[in-house]
Amino acid sequence: MGLSVAFNLLKSEPLMTLRLATLCSFLVGSVALAQNTTLSPQISITRVDDPNIDTYTFGAANCNDTITLRWSNTLLIPTTACGAPPLKLWSTSGECQKEPGTSDVRYSEVPSLTFSSIRQGSFTVKISELPDFKNTTTADGGMLQACGGAEQFTKTHRVCGSVEYAINTGIGCGTPTFQAATPFKLVYDTQPPTAPVITGDTAQDQAVKLNFTVDSDTTTVLLEVKGPTDADYVQIAQGASSNLSVRGDGLQNNVLYSVRLRASDAAGNVSEPSVEIEMRPIKTIGFFGVWGQAGGTEAGGCSTSAGIMPLLLLAFAFRRARKQVRKDS
């Protein structure tokens, strides 16, 4: 028996070794994957109320607003760095560079001790003092478009940050290392999106449902209806543009309504209306509703005479065909 156990162990040893090697490979690979997916050290600029958003889109009504931004630092600056480099913060109407330009708006620098030890803080940005809204002319003498002006346009500003330091080599400071912050975008938008295109419609019980396509600027679709006694359109529903359909409730069956859609973007700009269509909500009872009207029972309906089944199917199909004809006409 002892020889048998030893023989079995010898036979299973290669398999155990293979399994152990596979497990080790998996663990090593998992560690490597975790290391590769770990966020690299960085400086970021976000909104205080939502650190996951790096863009603020606004319209003319917000030109006098002040927003609070948050800077955070996961970068480790070696203790052998020369001097005490501060974090520089500024806004620009172009792309972020290493340093603020002459026309950029500078904000208070963050001291090195705060930047390296506390590692986060906040500062405010006035919309009206962004570079292209604060200045009235361009460098070549041209006129800039004003925030809140009558002309519709889109303009993007960026809030930038950077820190630059060099390592003490013992005989002096080495080549400076530059680290830029992930910028925060401020998008002024007074241009409305294009009108939605209705791609399908379905009359429902006291409701209507529309399918649509919209442009990339649209975030919300508004459903408007006008009844036979209404003076104008009334919004009865809205939905996310990503849904590709919107449903409006609270209507009366067998009443003819004019129906249309509008598109709205992140800044609240609303498009012109879509082409209007006419729809008449209907009470849909389906096959078993027809079955019940014909004398069948919802439970145990199969016990009804077999002769009524083909007639019910024909009646149900005929009713749907008539509804389709009325809809198409």
Phi and psi in degrees as GROMACS dihedral restraints (atoms count N, CA, C in turn):
[ dihedral_restraints ]
;  ai    aj    ak    al  type     phi  dphi    fc
    3     4     5     6     1   -63.1    20    10
    4     5     6     7     1   -40.5    20    10
    6     7     8     9     1   -64.8    20    10
    7     8     9    10     1   -37.3    20    10
    9    10    11    12     1   -64.7    20    10
   10    11    12    13     1   -44.2    20    10
   12    13    14    15     1   -62.4    20    10
   13    14    15    16     1   -44.8    20    10
   15    16    17    18     1   -61.7    20    10
   16    17    18    19     1   -40.8    20    10
   18    19    20    21     1   -63.8    20    10
   19    20    21    22     1   -42.0    20    10
   21    22    23    24     1   -64.1    20    10
   22    23    24    25     1   -39.2    20    10
   24    25    26    27     1   -63.7    20    10
   25    26    27    28     1   -41.1    20    10
   27    28    29    30     1   -64.0    20    10
   28    29    30    31     1   -37.9    20    10
   30    31    32    33     1   -67.8    20    10
   31    32    33    34     1   -36.4    20    10
   33    34    35    36     1   -84.5    20    10
   34    35    36    37     1   -12.6    20    10
   36    37    38    39     1   -60.8    20    10
   37    38    39    40     1   -45.5    20    10
   39    40    41    42     1   -58.8    20    10
   40    41    42    43     1   -39.6    20    10
   42    43    44    45     1   -65.6    20    10
   43    44    45    46     1   -41.1    20    10
   45    46    47    48     1   -64.3    20    10
   46    47    48    49     1   -39.7    20    10
   48    49    50    51     1   -63.6    20    10
   49    50    51    52     1   -42.1    20    10
   51    52    53    54     1   -62.8    20    10
   52    53    54    55     1   -42.7    20    10
   54    55    56    57     1   -64.8    20    10
   55    56    57    58     1   -40.9    20    10
   57    58    59    60     1   -63.2    20    10
   58    59    60    61     1   -41.0    20    10
   60    61    62    63     1   -65.9    20    10
   61    62    63    64     1   -39.7    20    10
   63    64    65    66     1   -63.7    20    10
   64    65    66    67     1   -42.8    20    10
   66    67    68    69     1   -62.3    20    10
   67    68    69    70     1   -43.1    20    10
   69    70    71    72     1   -62.3    20    10
   70    71    72    73     1   -42.0    20    10
   72    73    74    75     1   -62.1    20    10
   73    74    75    76     1   -40.9    20    10
   75    76    77    78     1   -63.9    20    10
   76    77    78    79     1   -43.5    20    10
   78    79    80    81     1   -66.0    20    10
   79    80    81    82     1   -42.9    20    10
   81    82    83    84     1   -62.8    20    10
   82    83    84    85     1   -42.2    20    10
   84    85    86    87     1   -64.5    20    10
   85    86    87    88     1   -37.5    20    10
   87    88    89    90     1   -65.5    20    10
   88    89    90    91     1   -41.5    20    10
   90    91    92    93     1   -63.3    20    10
   91    92    93    94     1   -43.0    20    10
   93    94    95    96     1   -63.5    20    10
   94    95    96    97     1   -41.2    20    10
   96    97    98    99     1   -63.7    20    10
   97    98    99   100     1   -41.8    20    10
   99   100   101   102     1   -62.3    20    10
  100   101   102   103     1   -38.2    20    10
  102   103   104   105     1   -67.4    20    10
  103   104   105   106     1   -37.6    20    10
  105   106   107   108     1   -72.5    20    10
  106   107   108   109     1   -29.7    20    10
  108   109   110   111     1   -91.2    20    10
  109   110   111   112     1    -4.1    20    10
  111   112   113   114     1   -68.6    20    10
  112   113   114   115     1   134.2    20    10
  114   115   116   117     1   -63.2    20    10
  115   116   117   118     1   135.1    20    10
  117   118   119   120     1   -73.0    20    10
  118   119   120   121     1   151.4    20    10
  120   121   122   123     1   -56.2    20    10
  121   122   123   124     1   139.3    20    10
  123   124   125   126     1  -158.4    20    10
  124   125   126   127     1   169.1    20    10
  126   127   128   129     1  -113.6    20    10
  127   128   129   130     1   128.4    20    10
  129   130   131   132     1  -127.3    20    10
  130   131   132   133     1   153.5    20    10
  132   133   134   135     1  -125.2    20    10
  133   134   135   136     1   120.6    20    10
  135   136   137   138     1  -139.0    20    10
  136   137   138   139     1   177.2    20    10
  138   139   140   141     1   -78.6    20    10
  139   140   141   142     1   146.0    20    10
  141   142   143   144     1   -64.7    20    10
  142   143   144   145     1   -40.8    20    10
  144   145   146   147     1   -78.5    20    10
  145   146   147   148     1   -13.9    20    10
  147   148   149   150     1  -154.8    20    10
  148   149   150   151     1    91.5    20    10
  150   151   152   153     1   -68.4    20    10
  151   152   153   154     1    -6.8    20    10
  153   154   155   156     1   -91.0    20    10
  154   155   156   157     1    -4.0    20    10
  156   157   158   159     1  -109.9    20    10
  157   158   159   160     1   130.1    20    10
  159   160   161   162     1  -111.4    20    10
  160   161   162   163     1    13.4    20    10
  162   163   164   165     1  -141.1    20    10
  163   164   165   166     1   138.2    20    10
  165   166   167   168     1  -122.9    20    10
  166   167   168   169     1   116.5    20    10
  168   169   170   171     1  -103.5    20    10
  169   170   171   172     1   130.9    20    10
  171   172   173   174     1  -144.7    20    10
  172   173   174   175     1   167.0    20    10
  174   175   176   177     1  -118.8    20    10
  175   176   177   178     1  -167.4    20    10
  177   178   179   180     1   -62.8    20    10
  178   179   180   181     1   -28.8    20    10
  180   181   182   183     1   -69.3    20    10
  181   182   183   184     1   -13.1    20    10
  183   184   185   186     1  -105.2    20    10
  184   185   186   187     1    10.8    20    10
  186   187   188   189     1   -62.1    20    10
  187   188   189   190     1   -26.2    20    10
  189   190   191   192     1   -98.9    20    10
  190   191   192   193     1     9.0    20    10
  192   193   194   195     1   -78.1    20    10
  193   194   195   196     1   158.1    20    10
  195   196   197   198     1  -122.4    20    10
  196   197   198   199     1   127.6    20    10
  198   199   200   201     1  -111.6    20    10
  199   200   201   202     1   149.8    20    10
  201   202   203   204     1  -104.1    20    10
  202   203   204   205     1   123.9    20    10
  204   205   206   207     1  -109.6    20    10
  205   206   207   208     1   158.3    20    10
  207   208   209   210     1  -122.7    20    10
  208   209   210   211     1   131.0    20    10
  210   211   212   213     1  -105.5    20    10
  211   212   213   214     1   144.9    20    10
  213   214   215   216     1  -139.6    20    10
  214   215   216   217     1   152.0    20    10
  216   217   218   219     1  -133.3    20    10
  217   218   219   220     1   121.9    20    10
  219   220   221   222     1  -115.4    20    10
  220   221   222   223     1    12.8    20    10
  222   223   224   225     1   -85.2    20    10
  223   224   225   226     1   137.1    20    10
  225   226   227   228     1  -104.4    20    10
  226   227   228   229     1   113.8    20    10
  228   229   230   231     1   -92.0    20    10
  229   230   231   232     1   124.9    20    10
  231   232   233   234     1   -57.0    20    10
  232   233   234   235     1   147.2    20    10
  234   235   236   237     1   -68.0    20    10
  235   236   237   238     1   -14.5    20    10
  237   238   239   240     1   -88.0    20    10
  238   239   240   241     1    10.9    20    10
  240   241   242   243     1   -66.6    20    10
  241   242   243   244     1   144.9    20    10
  243   244   245   246     1   -76.1    20    10
  244   245   246   247     1   132.0    20    10
  246   247   248   249     1    71.0    20    10
  247   248   249   250     1  -161.2    20    10
  249   250   251   252     1  -132.1    20    10
  250   251   252   253     1    84.2    20    10
  252   253   254   255     1   -69.3    20    10
  253   254   255   256     1   129.2    20    10
  255   256   257   258     1   -86.7    20    10
  256   257   258   259     1   166.4    20    10
  258   259   260   261     1   -90.8    20    10
  259   260   261   262     1   121.3    20    10
  261   262   263   264     1   -92.7    20    10
  262   263   264   265     1   138.3    20    10
  264   265   266   267     1  -129.8    20    10
  265   266   267   268     1   138.0    20    10
  267   268   269   270     1  -162.0    20    10
  268   269   270   271     1   166.8    20    10
  270   271   272   273     1  -118.1    20    10
  271   272   273   274     1   148.5    20    10
  273   274   275   276     1  -142.3    20    10
  274   275   276   277     1   156.9    20    10
  276   277   278   279     1   -92.5    20    10
  277   278   279   280     1    -1.7    20    10
  279   280   281   282     1  -119.1    20    10
  280   281   282   283     1  -145.0    20    10
  282   283   284   285     1   -86.5    20    10
  283   284   285   286     1   153.3    20    10
  285   286   287   288     1   -71.0    20    10
  286   287   288   289     1   133.2    20    10
  288   289   290   291     1  -110.5    20    10
  289   290   291   292     1  -174.7    20    10
  291   292   293   294     1   -69.3    20    10
  292   293   294   295     1   -32.7    20    10
  294   295   296   297     1  -132.1    20    10
  295   296   297   298     1   153.3    20    10
  297   298   299   300     1   -65.4    20    10
  298   299   300   301     1   142.0    20    10
  300   301   302   303     1   -84.6    20    10
  301   302   303   304     1   176.9    20    10
  303   304   305   306     1   -66.1    20    10
  304   305   306   307     1   -30.6    20    10
  306   307   308   309     1   -95.3    20    10
  307   308   309   310     1    -1.1    20    10
  309   310   311   312     1   -77.9    20    10
  310   311   312   313     1   159.6    20    10
  312   313   314   315     1  -101.4    20    10
  313   314   315   316     1   121.1    20    10
  315   316   317   318     1   -93.1    20    10
  316   317   318   319     1   145.9    20    10
  318   319   320   321     1  -115.5    20    10
  319   320   321   322     1   168.5    20    10
  321   322   323   324     1   -59.1    20    10
  322   323   324   325     1   134.3    20    10
  324   325   326   327     1   -71.0    20    10
  325   326   327   328     1   148.3    20    10
  327   328   329   330     1   -93.5    20    10
  328   329   330   331     1   120.7    20    10
  330   331   332   333     1   -58.5    20    10
  331   332   333   334     1   152.8    20    10
  333   334   335   336     1   -58.7    20    10
  334   335   336   337     1   -40.6    20    10
  336   337   338   339     1   -63.5    20    10
  337   338   339   340     1   -43.5    20    10
  339   340   341   342     1   -65.0    20    10
  340   341   342   343     1   -43.4    20    10
  342   343   344   345     1   -62.6    20    10
  343   344   345   346     1   -38.7    20    10
  345   346   347   348     1   -90.2    20    10
  346   347   348   349     1   -25.8    20    10
  348   349   350   351     1  -107.4    20    10
  349   350   351   352     1   -51.7    20    10
  351   352   353   354     1   -75.3    20    10
  352   353   354   355     1   -38.8    20    10
  354   355   356   357     1    71.8    20    10
  355   356   357   358     1     6.8    20    10
  357   358   359   360     1  -161.4    20    10
  358   359   360   361     1   157.9    20    10
  360   361   362   363     1  -172.9    20    10
  361   362   363   364     1  -179.6    20    10
  363   364   365   366     1  -134.3    20    10
  364   365   366   367     1   159.2    20    10
  366   367   368   369     1  -154.4    20    10
  367   368   369   370     1   161.8    20    10
  369   370   371   372     1  -109.1    20    10
  370   371   372   373     1   150.4    20    10
  372   373   374   375     1  -129.5    20    10
  373   374   375   376     1   124.7    20    10
  375   376   377   378     1   -90.2    20    10
  376   377   378   379     1   126.3    20    10
  378   379   380   381     1   -58.4    20    10
  379   380   381   382     1   -42.7    20    10
  381   382   383   384     1   -67.4    20    10
  382   383   384   385     1   -15.2    20    10
  384   385   386   387     1  -104.8    20    10
  385   386   387   388     1    10.6    20    10
  387   388   389   390     1   -64.2    20    10
  388   389   390   391     1   149.7    20    10
  390   391   392   393     1   -47.3    20    10
  391   392   393   394     1   -50.8    20    10
  393   394   395   396     1   -79.6    20    10
  394   395   396   397     1    -9.1    20    10
  396   397   398   399     1   -99.6    20    10
  397   398   399   400     1   -25.5    20    10
  399   400   401   402     1   -78.5    20    10
  400   401   402   403     1   -42.2    20    10
  402   403   404   405     1   -84.2    20    10
  403   404   405   406     1   154.1    20    10
  405   406   407   408     1  -108.7    20    10
  406   407   408   409     1   -17.3    20    10
  408   409   410   411     1  -132.3    20    10
  409   410   411   412     1   156.5    20    10
  411   412   413   414     1   -85.7    20    10
  412   413   414   415     1   174.5    20    10
  414   415   416   417     1   -62.7    20    10
  415   416   417   418     1   -28.9    20    10
  417   418   419   420     1   -94.6    20    10
  418   419   420   421     1    11.5    20    10
  420   421   422   423     1    94.3    20    10
  421   422   423   424     1    -0.8    20    10
  423   424   425   426     1   -74.9    20    10
  424   425   426   427     1   164.2    20    10
  426   427   428   429     1   -92.2    20    10
  427   428   429   430     1   137.7    20    10
  429   430   431   432     1   -91.6    20    10
  430   431   432   433     1   150.6    20    10
  432   433   434   435     1   -77.7    20    10
  433   434   435   436     1   134.8    20    10
  435   436   437   438     1   -88.1    20    10
  436   437   438   439     1   146.8    20    10
  438   439   440   441     1   -67.6    20    10
  439   440   441   442     1   126.4    20    10
  441   442   443   444     1    87.5    20    10
  442   443   444   445     1     4.2    20    10
  444   445   446   447     1   -71.0    20    10
  445   446   447   448     1   171.2    20    10
  447   448   449   450     1   -71.9    20    10
  448   449   450   451     1   -26.5    20    10
  450   451   452   453     1   -76.8    20    10
  451   452   453   454     1   135.7    20    10
  453   454   455   456     1   -85.4    20    10
  454   455   456   457     1   129.0    20    10
  456   457   458   459     1  -160.6    20    10
  457   458   459   460     1   170.0    20    10
  459   460   461   462     1  -122.9    20    10
  460   461   462   463     1   132.9    20    10
  462   463   464   465     1  -139.9    20    10
  463   464   465   466     1   133.2    20    10
  465   466   467   468     1  -112.0    20    10
  466   467   468   469     1   124.3    20    10
  468   469   470   471     1  -106.5    20    10
  469   470   471   472     1   157.4    20    10
  471   472   473   474     1  -127.1    20    10
  472   473   474   475     1   138.4    20    10
  474   475   476   477     1   -98.6    20    10
  475   476   477   478     1   120.2    20    10
  477   478   479   480     1  -112.2    20    10
  478   479   480   481     1   164.6    20    10
  480   481   482   483     1  -153.8    20    10
  481   482   483   484     1   152.8    20    10
  483   484   485   486     1  -160.2    20    10
  484   485   486   487     1   153.8    20    10
  486   487   488   489     1  -136.6    20    10
  487   488   489   490     1   141.5    20    10
  489   490   491   492     1  -133.6    20    10
  490   491   492   493     1   129.5    20    10
  492   493   494   495     1  -146.0    20    10
  493   494   495   496     1   160.6    20    10
  495   496   497   498     1  -129.1    20    10
  496   497   498   499     1   152.2    20    10
  498   499   500   501     1   -94.2    20    10
  499   500   501   502     1   135.4    20    10
  501   502   503   504     1   -75.6    20    10
  502   503   504   505     1   116.9    20    10
  504   505   506   507     1   -88.3    20    10
  505   506   507   508     1    -1.3    20    10
  507   508   509   510     1    99.6    20    10
  508   509   510   511     1   -26.0    20    10
  510   511   512   513     1  -119.4    20    10
  511   512   513   514     1     8.8    20    10
  513   514   515   516     1   148.7    20    10
  514   515   516   517     1  -176.6    20    10
  516   517   518   519     1   -89.2    20    10
  517   518   519   520     1   136.8    20    10
  519   520   521   522     1   -80.5    20    10
  520   521   522   523     1  -166.0    20    10
  522   523   524   525     1   -65.8    20    10
  523   524   525   526     1   131.3    20    10
  525   526   527   528     1   -61.7    20    10
  526   527   528   529     1   142.2    20    10
  528   529   530   531     1  -105.0    20    10
  529   530   531   532     1   131.1    20    10
  531   532   533   534     1  -110.8    20    10
  532   533   534   535     1   132.1    20    10
  534   535   536   537     1  -127.5    20    10
  535   536   537   538     1   119.0    20    10
  537   538   539   540     1   -94.5    20    10
  538   539   540   541     1   149.4    20    10
  540   541   542   543     1   -83.0    20    10
  541   542   543   544     1   152.2    20    10
  543   544   545   546     1   -68.6    20    10
  544   545   546   547     1   118.0    20    10
  546   547   548   549     1   -72.8    20    10
  547   548   549   550     1   161.0    20    10
  549   550   551   552     1  -111.2    20    10
  550   551   552   553     1   131.4    20    10
  552   553   554   555     1   -99.5    20    10
  553   554   555   556     1   135.4    20    10
  555   556   557   558     1  -115.6    20    10
  556   557   558   559     1   110.5    20    10
  558   559   560   561     1  -109.0    20    10
  559   560   561   562     1   113.2    20    10
  561   562   563   564     1   -89.3    20    10
  562   563   564   565     1   124.6    20    10
  564   565   566   567     1  -140.6    20    10
  565   566   567   568     1   114.7    20    10
  567   568   569   570     1  -120.0    20    10
  568   569   570   571     1    11.5    20    10
  570   571   572   573     1   -93.7    20    10
  571   572   573   574     1   118.7    20    10
  573   574   575   576     1   -71.7    20    10
  574   575   576   577     1   154.1    20    10
  576   577   578   579     1   -70.8    20    10
  577   578   579   580     1   169.5    20    10
  579   580   581   582     1   -75.0    20    10
  580   581   582   583     1   158.2    20    10
  582   583   584   585     1   -66.1    20    10
  583   584   585   586     1   145.5    20    10
  585   586   587   588     1   -65.3    20    10
  586   587   588   589     1   158.4    20    10
  588   589   590   591     1  -112.8    20    10
  589   590   591   592     1   121.3    20    10
  591   592   593   594     1   -77.4    20    10
  592   593   594   595     1   123.9    20    10
  594   595   596   597     1  -109.3    20    10
  595   596   597   598     1    -8.5    20    10
  597   598   599   600     1  -173.0    20    10
  598   599   600   601     1   153.9    20    10
  600   601   602   603     1  -144.9    20    10
  601   602   603   604     1   145.6    20    10
  603   604   605   606     1  -137.6    20    10
  604   605   606   607     1   122.0    20    10
  606   607   608   609     1   -80.9    20    10
  607   608   609   610     1   132.5    20    10
  609   610   611   612     1  -129.9    20    10
  610   611   612   613     1   178.8    20    10
  612   613   614   615     1   -68.4    20    10
  613   614   615   616     1   109.7    20    10
  615   616   617   618     1    56.6    20    10
  616   617   618   619     1    30.8    20    10
  618   619   620   621     1  -159.4    20    10
  619   620   621   622     1   163.7    20    10
  621   622   623   624     1  -133.3    20    10
  622   623   624   625     1   150.2    20    10
  624   625   626   627     1  -131.5    20    10
  625   626   627   628     1   132.1    20    10
  627   628   629   630     1  -122.5    20    10
  628   629   630   631     1   137.3    20    10
  630   631   632   633     1   -97.7    20    10
  631   632   633   634     1   152.1    20    10
  633   634   635   636     1  -155.0    20    10
  634   635   636   637     1   166.3    20    10
  636   637   638   639     1  -126.0    20    10
  637   638   639   640     1   147.0    20    10
  639   640   641   642     1  -138.8    20    10
  640   641   642   643     1   168.1    20    10
  642   643   644   645     1   -81.5    20    10
  643   644   645   646     1   174.4    20    10
  645   646   647   648     1   -69.9    20    10
  646   647   648   649     1   -18.4    20    10
  648   649   650   651     1   -79.6    20    10
  649   650   651   652     1   -18.4    20    10
  651   652   653   654     1   -75.1    20    10
  652   653   654   655     1   133.5    20    10
  654   655   656   657     1  -113.2    20    10
  655   656   657   658     1   -29.2    20    10
  657   658   659   660     1  -136.2    20    10
  658   659   660   661     1   142.9    20    10
  660   661   662   663     1  -115.4    20    10
  661   662   663   664     1   133.0    20    10
  663   664   665   666     1  -107.0    20    10
  664   665   666   667     1   132.3    20    10
  666   667   668   669     1  -103.5    20    10
  667   668   669   670     1   124.0    20    10
  669   670   671   672     1  -122.0    20    10
  670   671   672   673     1   143.0    20    10
  672   673   674   675     1  -133.9    20    10
  673   674   675   676     1   157.2    20    10
  675   676   677   678     1  -138.7    20    10
  676   677   678   679     1   119.2    20    10
  678   679   680   681     1   -82.6    20    10
  679   680   681   682     1   175.2    20    10
  681   682   683   684     1   -64.7    20    10
  682   683   684   685     1   -21.3    20    10
  684   685   686   687     1  -108.7    20    10
  685   686   687   688     1     2.9    20    10
  687   688   689   690     1   -82.7    20    10
  688   689   690   691     1   141.7    20    10
  690   691   692   693     1   -77.9    20    10
  691   692   693   694     1   -29.1    20    10
  693   694   695   696     1  -152.3    20    10
  694   695   696   697     1   176.2    20    10
  696   697   698   699     1   -71.9    20    10
  697   698   699   700     1   147.7    20    10
  699   700   701   702     1  -126.8    20    10
  700   701   702   703     1   133.1    20    10
  702   703   704   705     1   -77.0    20    10
  703   704   705   706     1   128.1    20    10
  705   706   707   708     1  -118.4    20    10
  706   707   708   709     1    -9.6    20    10
  708   709   710   711     1  -163.1    20    10
  709   710   711   712     1   160.5    20    10
  711   712   713   714     1  -149.4    20    10
  712   713   714   715     1   155.7    20    10
  714   715   716   717     1  -155.4    20    10
  715   716   717   718     1   161.9    20    10
  717   718   719   720     1   -65.1    20    10
  718   719   720   721     1   140.8    20    10
  720   721   722   723     1   -63.3    20    10
  721   722   723   724     1   -27.9    20    10
  723   724   725   726     1   -68.1    20    10
  724   725   726   727     1   -16.1    20    10
  726   727   728   729     1   -74.0    20    10
  727   728   729   730     1   -24.7    20    10
  729   730   731   732     1    64.3    20    10
  730   731   732   733     1    10.2    20    10
  732   733   734   735     1  -158.4    20    10
  733   734   735   736     1   156.4    20    10
  735   736   737   738     1  -145.4    20    10
  736   737   738   739     1   142.6    20    10
  738   739   740   741     1  -121.3    20    10
  739   740   741   742     1   134.1    20    10
  741   742   743   744     1  -115.0    20    10
  742   743   744   745     1   129.3    20    10
  744   745   746   747     1  -108.1    20    10
  745   746   747   748     1   180.0    20    10
  747   748   749   750     1    81.1    20    10
  748   749   750   751     1    19.3    20    10
  750   751   752   753     1   -96.7    20    10
  751   752   753   754     1   170.9    20    10
  753   754   755   756     1  -100.9    20    10
  754   755   756   757     1   136.0    20    10
  756   757   758   759     1   -67.0    20    10
  757   758   759   760     1   148.0    20    10
  759   760   761   762     1    64.8    20    10
  760   761   762   763     1    19.6    20    10
  762   763   764   765     1  -110.5    20    10
  763   764   765   766     1   133.5    20    10
  765   766   767   768     1   -82.8    20    10
  766   767   768   769     1   122.4    20    10
  768   769   770   771     1  -116.0    20    10
  769   770   771   772     1   145.7    20    10
  771   772   773   774     1   -89.3    20    10
  772   773   774   775     1   131.1    20    10
  774   775   776   777     1  -127.8    20    10
  775   776   777   778     1   140.9    20    10
  777   778   779   780     1  -153.5    20    10
  778   779   780   781     1   170.6    20    10
  780   781   782   783     1  -126.6    20    10
  781   782   783   784     1   153.9    20    10
  783   784   785   786     1  -130.7    20    10
  784   785   786   787     1   156.3    20    10
  786   787   788   789     1  -111.7    20    10
  787   788   789   790     1   144.5    20    10
  789   790   791   792     1  -129.7    20    10
  790   791   792   793     1   141.6    20    10
  792   793   794   795     1  -103.9    20    10
  793   794   795   796     1  -175.8    20    10
  795   796   797   798     1   -64.0    20    10
  796   797   798   799     1   -25.9    20    10
  798   799   800   801     1   -87.8    20    10
  799   800   801   802     1    -1.8    20    10
  801   802   803   804     1    89.9    20    10
  802   803   804   805     1     7.4    20    10
  804   805   806   807     1   -73.6    20    10
  805   806   807   808     1   135.1    20    10
  807   808   809   810     1  -112.3    20    10
  808   809   810   811     1   136.5    20    10
  810   811   812   813     1   -78.9    20    10
  811   812   813   814     1   173.5    20    10
  813   814   815   816     1   -67.3    20    10
  814   815   816   817     1   158.1    20    10
  816   817   818   819     1   -71.6    20    10
  817   818   819   820     1   156.1    20    10
  819   820   821   822     1   -73.5    20    10
  820   821   822   823     1   176.9    20    10
  822   823   824   825     1   -61.8    20    10
  823   824   825   826     1   134.4    20    10
  825   826   827   828     1   -85.6    20    10
  826   827   828   829     1   147.0    20    10
  828   829   830   831     1  -128.5    20    10
  829   830   831   832     1   163.4    20    10
  831   832   833   834     1  -105.7    20    10
  832   833   834   835     1   135.6    20    10
  834   835   836   837     1  -139.6    20    10
  835   836   837   838     1   148.5    20    10
  837   838   839   840     1  -126.7    20    10
  838   839   840   841     1   105.0    20    10
  840   841   842   843     1   -56.4    20    10
  841   842   843   844     1   142.8    20    10
  843   844   845   846     1  -135.4    20    10
  844   845   846   847     1   152.2    20    10
  846   847   848   849     1   -84.2    20    10
  847   848   849   850     1   117.8    20    10
  849   850   851   852     1   -99.6    20    10
  850   851   852   853     1   119.5    20    10
  852   853   854   855     1  -104.6    20    10
  853   854   855   856     1   -15.9    20    10
  855   856   857   858     1    71.9    20    10
  856   857   858   859     1  -174.3    20    10
  858   859   860   861     1   -63.0    20    10
  859   860   861   862     1   -45.6    20    10
  861   862   863   864     1   -72.9    20    10
  862   863   864   865     1   -21.5    20    10
  864   865   866   867     1   -67.0    20    10
  865   866   867   868     1   -43.6    20    10
  867   868   869   870     1   -62.3    20    10
  868   869   870   871     1   -40.7    20    10
  870   871   872   873     1   -56.5    20    10
  871   872   873   874     1   -47.1    20    10
  873   874   875   876     1   -65.6    20    10
  874   875   876   877     1   -39.6    20    10
  876   877   878   879     1   -65.4    20    10
  877   878   879   880     1   -26.0    20    10
  879   880   881   882     1   -87.3    20    10
  880   881   882   883     1     2.5    20    10
  882   883   884   885     1   102.5    20    10
  883   884   885   886     1     0.7    20    10
  885   886   887   888     1   -77.7    20    10
  886   887   888   889     1   169.0    20    10
  888   889   890   891     1  -115.8    20    10
  889   890   891   892     1   143.3    20    10
  891   892   893   894     1   -63.3    20    10
  892   893   894   895     1   -40.1    20    10
  894   895   896   897     1  -102.9    20    10
  895   896   897   898     1   129.8    20    10
  897   898   899   900     1    76.0    20    10
  898   899   900   901     1    20.0    20    10
  900   901   902   903     1   -60.9    20    10
  901   902   903   904     1   -26.7    20    10
  903   904   905   906     1   -67.7    20    10
  904   905   906   907     1   -15.2    20    10
  906   907   908   909     1   -80.0    20    10
  907   908   909   910     1   -10.1    20    10
  909   910   911   912     1   -66.6    20    10
  910   911   912   913     1   155.8    20    10
  912   913   914   915     1   -49.3    20    10
  913   914   915   916     1   133.6    20    10
  915   916   917   918     1   -63.2    20    10
  916   917   918   919     1   -20.9    20    10
  918   919   920   921     1   -69.5    20    10
  919   920   921   922     1   -21.3    20    10
  921   922   923   924     1   -82.1    20    10
  922   923   924   925     1   -20.8    20    10
  924   925   926   927     1   -60.8    20    10
  925   926   927   928     1   -50.7    20    10
  927   928   929   930     1   -60.5    20    10
  928   929   930   931     1   -36.9    20    10
  930   931   932   933     1   -65.4    20    10
  931   932   933   934     1   -38.7    20    10
  933   934   935   936     1   -66.0    20    10
  934   935   936   937     1   -43.9    20    10
  936   937   938   939     1   -60.4    20    10
  937   938   939   940     1   -41.1    20    10
  939   940   941   942     1   -66.1    20    10
  940   941   942   943     1   -41.0    20    10
  942   943   944   945     1   -65.6    20    10
  943   944   945   946     1   -41.3    20    10
  945   946   947   948     1   -62.9    20    10
  946   947   948   949     1   -45.1    20    10
  948   949   950   951     1   -64.7    20    10
  949   950   951   952     1   -39.8    20    10
  951   952   953   954     1   -64.6    20    10
  952   953   954   955     1   -40.5    20    10
  954   955   956   957     1   -63.9    20    10
  955   956   957   958     1   -43.1    20    10
  957   958   959   960     1   -64.6    20    10
  958   959   960   961     1   -37.5    20    10
  960   961   962   963     1   -66.4    20    10
  961   962   963   964     1   -39.6    20    10
  963   964   965   966     1   -64.8    20    10
  964   965   966   967     1   -41.0    20    10
  966   967   968   969     1   -62.7    20    10
  967   968   969   970     1   -39.9    20    10
  969   970   971   972     1   -65.6    20    10
  970   971   972   973     1   -40.0    20    10
  972   973   974   975     1   -64.1    20    10
  973   974   975   976     1   -43.9    20    10
  975   976   977   978     1   -63.1    20    10
  976   977   978   979     1   -37.9    20    10
  978   979   980   981     1   -65.9    20    10
  979   980   981   982     1   -44.4    20    10
  981   982   983   984     1   -69.6    20    10
  982   983   984   985     1   -28.1    20    10
